[in-house]
Amino acid sequence: MKKLFYLMGLMLCMLFGSMAFVACGDDEEENGGAGDTSISADQIRGSWYGVDENSDTKISVFSIYFESNGTCLFNEYKAKSKYNWQIERETANMQWLLSNGTIIMTVAGQDGENMQMKADLLSLKGNLLKIRRYLDEGKTDVIELVRCDTPQYGETILAELLGERSGNGQGGGSGESLDITAENIMGCWYGIDENSERKLNLFVMCLEPDGIGKYAEFKAKADKDWKPEAVNIDMNWSLENATVTMEIVTPEGTEYKQGDVLSVTENELTVRRHLEENKTDVMTIKRCNNIDEAGEIFAQTLSKKLGK
């Protein structure tokens, strides 16, 4: 991947890489220059994704989440043919500001010095944001970002592109080719489903032998003074064609949750979740020892959110 903004050799140069050639005939693009100053910070807050490369040998998708508190989250998802199209991930937390039509993002280096990367905002039309990125060696390129619902949505796009490549419509490495067994995924796994200014939600699924298990959720909302809530429910589960199905019985009735296993390691499980209204997303969940440990992670995350 070509490097994105100039980061002085920082590993983060892997994020937001470039696939486009610089437009040599456009003096404004050659010289950089300020972006569209009519675009406000409020208009770009939220999550965006961009397809950085989609070739016969490599696919790379990135996402960026601009928060109102001046922080931003970068996620990059990539897969290469030489690695059997296995999904790789990079993430970084940075600070951002908008000045004279240019986004400036800052991260602290290991030596304590701040490092920056920047992009000019060229146009905003509906859910499409065009930016000019400043690359290394004085180069620039122009790329279009698409507004999305979550910072992890880039992985959904990557899975869809892999699916188009394989022709199965299920996303590359849909799980079937990984020879996933129930033994591979048994244990407890947790994921932070939402961590915004209004809500924190962490879920846990404990997959036990013989198709039984536990499902738990820990929640807190700003409109309820961040008072923690928790549910812990028995469930049944099964694995078929690399798809996990959980049957959860609640007082309101029986609920089914499904997820396609995309990849599994000792401590991480990547699944494509089947949501309501035929929507999907892709997220990586992490192994934990039990529900109590996941509850402690939730409490620590909530404390950091509240500045305690």
C-alpha positions in Angstrom: 0.0 0.0 0.0 1.2 3.5 -0.8 1.6 5.7 2.2 -1.1 8.2 3.1 -0.2 11.4 4.9 3.4 12.1 5.9 4.0 10.4 9.2 7.8 10.3 9.4 8.1 6.6 9.2 5.5 5.9 11.9 3.7 2.6 11.5 0.5 4.5 11.0 1.5 5.3 7.5 -0.1 1.9 6.7 -3.4 3.5 7.4 -5.3 5.4 4.8 -2.9 4.3 2.1 -3.2 5.6 -1.5 -3.9 3.8 -4.8 -4.5 6.8 -7.0 -2.0 8.7 -9.2 -1.5 12.4 -8.6 -3.2 14.6 -11.2 -0.1 16.2 -12.7 -2.1 18.6 -14.9 -3.9 20.3 -12.0 -1.8 23.0 -10.4 -4.1 23.3 -7.5 -3.7 19.6 -6.7 0.1 19.7 -7.2 0.4 22.6 -4.8 -2.0 21.3 -2.2 -3.8 24.4 -0.9 -6.7 24.9 1.4 -9.9 22.9 1.1 -13.5 24.1 1.0 -13.9 26.3 4.1 -17.7 26.1 3.9 -17.6 22.5 5.2 -17.9 22.6 8.9 -16.6 20.2 11.6 -20.2 19.3 12.5 -20.8 18.1 8.9 -17.9 15.6 8.9 -18.4 14.2 12.4 -19.2 10.5 12.4 -17.9 7.5 10.5 -16.6 7.3 6.9 -15.0 4.6 4.8 -12.9 4.5 1.6 -11.7 1.7 -0.7 -8.0 2.3 -1.0 -7.2 -0.7 -3.3 -9.1 -3.4 -5.0 -6.8 -5.4 -7.3 -6.1 -9.0 -8.2 -3.5 -9.2 -5.4 -4.7 -6.9 -2.7 -7.8 -5.3 -1.2 -7.6 -2.5 1.3 -10.4 -0.6 3.0 -10.1 2.1 5.7 -12.5 3.9 8.0 -12.2 6.9 10.2 -14.5 8.0 13.0 -14.4 11.8 13.8 -15.7 12.3 17.3 -17.0 15.6 18.6 -14.5 15.7 21.5 -11.6 16.1 19.0 -10.5 12.5 18.9 -10.6 10.2 15.9 -10.3 6.5 15.3 -8.6 5.0 12.2 -9.3 1.4 11.2 -7.7 -0.3 8.2 -8.7 -3.7 6.9 -6.7 -5.4 4.2 -6.3 -8.8 2.6 -3.7 -10.1 0.1 -3.7 -13.0 -2.3 -0.3 -14.1 -1.2 -1.7 -14.5 2.4 -4.7 -16.5 1.1 -6.9 -13.4 1.5 -6.8 -13.5 5.3 -8.0 -10.3 6.8 -5.5 -8.1 8.6 -6.4 -5.1 10.8 -4.6 -1.9 12.0 -6.1 0.7 14.3 -5.0 4.0 15.8 -6.4 6.7 18.0 -5.5 10.3 17.1 -6.5 13.9 17.7 -8.1 16.0 14.9 -9.1 19.5 14.0 -10.5 21.3 11.0 -8.6 24.5 10.0 -9.2 26.5 6.8 -10.8 23.6 5.0 -8.0 21.2 6.0 -8.3 18.3 8.5 -5.2 18.0 10.6 -4.7 14.7 12.5 -2.1 14.4 15.3 -0.6 11.4 17.1 2.1 11.3 19.7 5.3 9.4 18.6 7.2 7.1 20.8 9.9 9.7 21.3 7.2 12.1 22.6 7.1 14.3 19.5 3.8 14.9 17.8 3.4 13.7 14.2 0.8 15.0 11.8 -1.1 14.0 8.7 -3.6 16.1 6.8 -6.1 16.2 4.0 -8.0 19.1 2.3 -11.8 18.8 2.1 -12.7 19.3 -1.5 -16.4 18.7 -1.6 -19.3 17.3 0.5 -22.3 16.0 -1.4 -24.8 14.0 0.7 -22.9 11.0 2.1 -19.9 11.5 -0.2 -16.8 13.4 1.0 -14.0 14.1 -1.4 -10.6 14.8 0.1 -7.0 15.6 -1.1 -4.6 13.5 0.9 -1.0 14.6 1.5 1.3 11.7 1.0 5.0 11.2 1.6 7.6 12.7 -0.7 5.4 15.7 -1.3 2.8 13.7 -3.3 -1.0 14.1 -3.1 -4.0 12.1 -4.3 -7.8 12.6 -4.2 -10.1 9.9 -2.9 -13.8 9.8 -2.0 -15.1 8.8 1.4 -18.6 7.4 2.1 -20.5 8.0 5.3 -21.2 4.8 7.2 -22.9 3.8 10.5 -20.0 2.5 12.5 -16.1 2.7 12.6 -16.0 -1.0 11.9 -18.1 -0.8 8.7 -14.9 -0.8 6.5 -14.5 -4.5 7.4 -18.0 -5.2 6.1 -17.1 -3.5 2.8 -13.9 -5.6 2.6 -15.8 -8.8 3.2 -18.2 -7.8 0.4 -15.4 -7.1 -2.0 -13.8 -10.5 -1.2 -17.2 -12.1 -1.8 -17.4 -10.5 -5.2 -13.9 -11.8 -6.0 -14.8 -15.3 -5.0 -18.2 -15.2 -6.6 -20.0 -16.6 -3.6 -21.5 -13.3 -2.3 -20.7 -14.2 1.2 -17.4 -12.3 1.7 -13.9 -13.7 1.3 -13.0 -16.2 3.9 -16.7 -16.7 4.7 -15.6 -19.4 7.2 -16.3 -22.5 5.2 -12.8 -22.5 3.7 -11.3 -22.2 7.2 -12.6 -25.6 8.3 -14.1 -24.1 11.5 -15.2 -26.6 14.1 -17.1 -26.1 17.3 -14.0 -26.8 19.3 -12.3 -23.8 17.6 -14.8 -21.3 18.9 -15.8 -22.8 22.3 -15.2 -20.4 25.3 -16.2 -16.9 26.2 -16.0 -14.0 23.8 -16.8 -10.3 24.3 -17.2 -7.4 22.1 -17.9 -3.7 22.6 -21.0 -3.1 20.4 -21.2 0.6 21.0 -19.1 3.2 22.7 -20.4 6.7 21.9 -21.2 9.9 23.7 -24.7 8.5 24.5 -24.3 4.8 25.1 -21.9 2.0 26.1 -22.8 -1.6 25.3 -20.7 -4.7 25.7 -21.9 -8.2 25.0 -20.6 -11.6 26.0 -21.2 -15.0 24.5 -20.0 -18.1 26.3 -20.1 -21.2 24.0 -20.1 -24.3 26.1 -20.0 -28.0 25.1 -23.1 -29.8 24.0 -24.6 -26.7 22.4 -25.4 -24.9 25.6 -24.1 -21.5 26.8 -24.6 -18.1 28.3 -25.3 -14.7 26.7 -24.8 -11.5 28.6 -25.0 -7.8 28.0 -23.7 -4.8 30.0 -25.2 -1.4 29.1 -25.1 2.2 30.2 -26.8 5.2 28.7 -26.2 9.0 29.1 -30.0 9.6 29.5 -30.0 7.2 32.4 -27.1 8.9 34.2 -24.8 6.1 32.9 -26.2 3.7 35.5 -25.0 0.2 34.5 -27.5 -2.4 33.5 -26.8 -6.1 33.0 -28.6 -9.2 31.7 -27.3 -12.8 31.8 -29.4 -15.4 29.9 -29.1 -19.1 29.2 -28.9 -20.0 25.5 -28.5 -22.8 23.0 -26.1 -22.6 20.1 -25.0 -24.5 17.0 -22.4 -24.2 14.3 -23.2 -25.1 10.7 -21.3 -24.2 7.6 -19.2 -21.8 9.7 -22.3 -19.9 10.9 -23.0 -19.7 14.6 -26.7 -19.6 15.6 -27.7 -18.7 19.1 -31.2 -19.3 20.5 -31.8 -16.9 23.4 -35.1 -17.2 25.4 -36.2 -14.0 27.1 -39.4 -13.1 28.8 -40.4 -11.3 25.6 -39.9 -14.4 23.5 -37.2 -16.4 21.7 -34.5 -14.4 19.9 -32.1 -15.8 17.4 -28.6 -14.3 16.7 -26.4 -15.4 13.8 -22.9 -14.7 12.8 -20.6 -16.1 10.0 -17.2 -16.9 11.3 -14.7 -15.1 9.0 -11.5 -15.9 10.9 -10.4 -17.3 14.3 -7.2 -17.2 16.3 -6.5 -18.2 19.8 -7.7 -14.9 21.3 -9.8 -13.2 18.5 -12.9 -14.2 16.5 -14.1 -12.2 13.5 -17.7 -12.6 12.6 -20.1 -11.2 10.1 -23.3 -10.5 12.2 -26.7 -10.8 10.8 -28.7 -7.8 12.0 -32.3 -6.7 11.6 -33.7 -5.7 8.2 -31.2 -7.9 6.4 -28.3 -5.7 7.4 -24.9 -7.1 8.4 -21.7 -5.8 10.0 -18.3 -7.3 10.7 -16.6 -7.1 14.0 -13.8 -8.8 15.9 -14.5 -10.0 19.4 -12.0 -11.1 22.0 -11.6 -14.1 24.2 -12.2 -13.7 28.0 -12.2 -16.2 30.8 -15.8 -15.7 31.9 -18.7 -13.2 32.1 -17.4 -11.7 35.3 -14.1 -10.7 33.6 -16.1 -9.1 30.7 -18.1 -7.2 33.3 -14.8 -5.8 34.7 -13.8 -4.7 31.2 -17.1 -3.0 30.9 -16.7 -1.2 34.2 -13.1 -0.1 33.3 -14.3 1.2 29.9 -17.2 3.1 31.6 -14.8 4.7 34.2 -12.5 5.9 31.4 -15.5 7.4 29.6 -16.6 9.3 32.7 -13.1 10.4 33.4 -12.8 8.5 36.7 
